[in-house]
Amino acid sequence: MKTSMITALWCTVFLLFITFESISQDIPTYDYLEVIVIQKVNNSGKVKRIKVEEQQSLEGKQITIKQIEKLENTSDLLNFMNTANWEFVDRQSVVSEENDPVWMSYIFRKKK
């Protein structure tokens, strides 16, 4: 009787240990979203257009492409995305010629 109780206790402790170990090993998964901001070169970085292509990360989310593309400057974009719980991750820019517009790629992520 005493041996079976000790065995049951050890089994319970072992199962709890495995359960807590598997919970602590969860790796958070994210949805990523790319927003393209096209800026004028010689006009102190004034935004010409904000462009968002159709992406899987927007499916089932509360924000839409139209809402993002209506924004007029990058600070509005960052505030809007922050309000919608999208975290800013990275920004990259591409300038091809001296008088061509600057293409800025903003990457955001949100926990799934």
Backbone hydrogen bonds in HBPLUS format (Angstrom, degrees):
<---DONOR---> <-ACCEPTOR-->    atom                        ^
c    i                          cat <-CA-CA->   ^        H-A-AA   ^      H-
h    n   atom  resd res      DA  || num        DHA   H-A  angle D-A-AA Bond
n    s   type  num  typ     dist DA aas  dist angle  dist       angle   num
A0005-MET N   A0001-MET O   3.13 MM   4  6.35 150.4  2.22 144.9 152.4     1
A0006-ILE N   A0002-LYS O   3.07 MM   4  6.30 156.0  2.13 145.5 151.8     2
A0007-THR N   A0003-THR O   2.95 MM   4  6.15 157.4  2.00 147.7 154.2     3
A0008-ALA N   A0004-SER O   2.95 MM   4  6.08 156.7  2.01 141.4 147.6     4
A0009-LEU N   A0005-MET O   2.92 MM   4  6.09 154.5  1.99 144.5 151.6     5
A0010-TRP N   A0006-ILE O   2.95 MM   4  6.17 160.4  1.98 149.1 154.1     6
A0011-CYS N   A0007-THR O   2.96 MM   4  6.16 155.8  2.02 146.9 153.8     7
A0012-THR N   A0008-ALA O   2.98 MM   4  6.17 156.6  2.04 146.1 152.1     8
A0013-VAL N   A0009-LEU O   2.94 MM   4  6.21 162.3  1.97 152.2 156.7     9
A0014-PHE N   A0010-TRP O   2.89 MM   4  6.03 159.5  1.93 147.7 153.6    10
A0015-LEU N   A0011-CYS O   2.91 MM   4  6.14 160.7  1.95 149.5 154.3    11
A0016-LEU N   A0012-THR O   2.95 MM   4  6.16 159.1  1.99 150.7 156.5    12
A0017-PHE N   A0013-VAL O   2.92 MM   4  6.08 156.0  1.98 147.1 154.0    13
A0018-ILE N   A0014-PHE O   3.02 MM   4  6.31 158.4  2.07 149.7 154.8    14
A0019-THR N   A0015-LEU O   3.00 MM   4  6.20 158.1  2.05 146.5 152.5    15
A0020-PHE N   A0016-LEU O   2.95 MM   4  6.17 169.6  1.96 157.3 158.9    16
A0021-GLU N   A0017-PHE O   2.96 MM   4  6.03 153.3  2.03 145.6 153.6    17
A0022-SER N   A0018-ILE O   3.02 MM   4  6.19 156.3  2.08 146.8 152.3    18
A0023-ILE N   A0019-THR O   3.11 MM   4  6.34 150.6  2.20 146.0 154.1    19
A0024-SER N   A0020-PHE O   3.04 MM   4  6.18 158.6  2.09 146.6 151.8    20
A0026-ASP N   A0023-ILE O   3.37 MM   3  5.75 169.6  2.38 114.2 115.3    21
A0112-LYS N   A0029-THR O   2.98 MM  83  5.84 167.1  2.00 145.6 145.0    22
A0031-ASP N   A0110-LYS O   2.74 MM  79  5.22 160.0  1.78 153.0 158.6    23
A0110-LYS N   A0031-ASP O   2.89 MM  79  5.22 146.3  2.01 144.6 154.7    24
A0033-LEU N   A0108-PHE O   2.86 MM  75  5.16 157.1  1.92 146.8 149.8    25
A0108-PHE N   A0033-LEU O   2.89 MM  75  5.16 160.7  1.92 151.8 158.2    26
A0035-VAL N   A0106-TYR O   2.84 MM  71  5.11 162.9  1.87 151.5 157.4    27
A0106-TYR N   A0035-VAL O   2.81 MM  71  5.11 179.6  1.81 159.2 159.3    28
A0036-ILE N   A0051-LYS O   2.86 MM  15  5.05 161.5  1.90 171.7 165.4    29
A0051-LYS N   A0036-ILE O   2.71 MM  15  5.05 171.1  1.72 159.1 162.2    30
A0037-VAL N   A0104-MET O   2.76 MM  67  4.97 164.1  1.78 148.9 154.6    31
A0104-MET N   A0037-VAL O   2.77 MM  67  4.97 165.9  1.79 152.0 156.2    32
A0038-ILE N   A0049-ARG O   2.80 MM  11  5.22 176.5  1.80 168.3 169.2    33
A0048-LYS N   A0038-ILE O   2.69 MM  10  5.55 158.5  1.74 150.6 158.1    34
A0049-ARG N   A0038-ILE O   3.21 MM  11  5.22 158.9  2.26 139.7 143.7    35
A0039-GLN N   A0102-VAL O   2.83 MM  63  5.09 167.1  1.85 152.5 155.8    36
A0102-VAL N   A0039-GLN O   2.86 MM  63  5.09 153.4  1.93 146.8 152.6    37
A0040-LYS N   A0046-LYS O   2.87 MM   6  5.60 166.9  1.89 167.4 167.0    38
A0046-LYS N   A0043-ASN O   3.14 MM   3  5.71 145.6  2.26 116.4 125.1    39
A0058-LEU N   A0055-GLN O   3.17 MM   3  5.82 165.3  2.19 116.8 121.3    40
A0059-GLU N   A0056-GLN O   3.08 MM   3  5.50 159.7  2.12 114.8 120.9    41
A0061-LYS N   A0058-LEU O   3.21 MM   3  5.38 162.6  2.24 128.2 125.3    42
A0068-ILE N   A0064-THR O   3.27 MM   4  6.58 159.4  2.31 147.4 152.2    43
A0069-GLU N   A0065-ILE O   2.90 MM   4  6.10 165.9  1.92 158.6 162.8    44
A0070-LYS N   A0066-LYS O   3.11 MM   4  6.17 128.1  2.39 140.7 151.4    45
A0071-LEU N   A0068-ILE O   3.20 MM   3  5.69 157.3  2.25 112.3 118.8    46
A0077-LEU N   A0073-ASN O   3.10 MM   4  6.45 152.3  2.18 145.8 154.2    47
A0078-LEU N   A0074-THR O   2.91 MM   4  6.16 166.5  1.93 153.7 155.7    48
A0079-ASN N   A0075-SER O   2.95 MM   4  6.10 161.5  1.99 146.3 151.7    49
A0080-PHE N   A0076-ASP O   2.86 MM   4  5.93 160.2  1.90 147.6 153.4    50
A0081-MET N   A0077-LEU O   2.95 MM   4  6.13 168.6  1.96 156.0 158.6    51
A0082-ASN N   A0078-LEU O   2.97 MM   4  6.02 154.4  2.03 142.9 150.5    52
A0083-THR N   A0079-ASN O   2.93 MM   4  6.09 154.8  2.00 146.8 153.3    53
A0084-ALA N   A0080-PHE O   3.08 MM   4  6.34 141.2  2.23 141.0 151.5    54
A0086-TRP N   A0081-MET O   2.83 MM   5  5.13 165.4  1.85 155.3 152.7    55
A0085-ASN N   A0082-ASN O   3.09 MM   3  5.03 157.8  2.14 106.8 109.5    56
A0087-GLU N   A0109-ARG O   2.73 MM  22  5.19 160.7  1.76 164.8 157.9    57
A0109-ARG N   A0087-GLU O   2.82 MM  22  5.19 150.4  1.91 141.3 151.2    58
A0089-VAL N   A0107-ILE O   2.83 MM  18  5.49 166.6  1.85 159.7 155.5    59
A0090-ASP N   A0107-ILE O   3.42 MM  17  5.17 157.2  2.48 126.0 131.3    60
A0107-ILE N   A0090-ASP O   2.84 MM  17  5.17 167.3  1.86 157.3 157.1    61
A0092-GLN N   A0105-SER O   2.98 MM  13  5.15 150.7  2.07 136.9 146.3    62
A0105-SER N   A0092-GLN O   2.69 MM  13  5.15 167.9  1.70 160.2 164.7    63
A0094-VAL N   A0103-TRP O   2.82 MM   9  5.17 144.8  1.94 144.7 156.2    64
A0103-TRP N   A0094-VAL O   3.07 MM   9  5.17 172.6  2.07 153.2 152.4    65
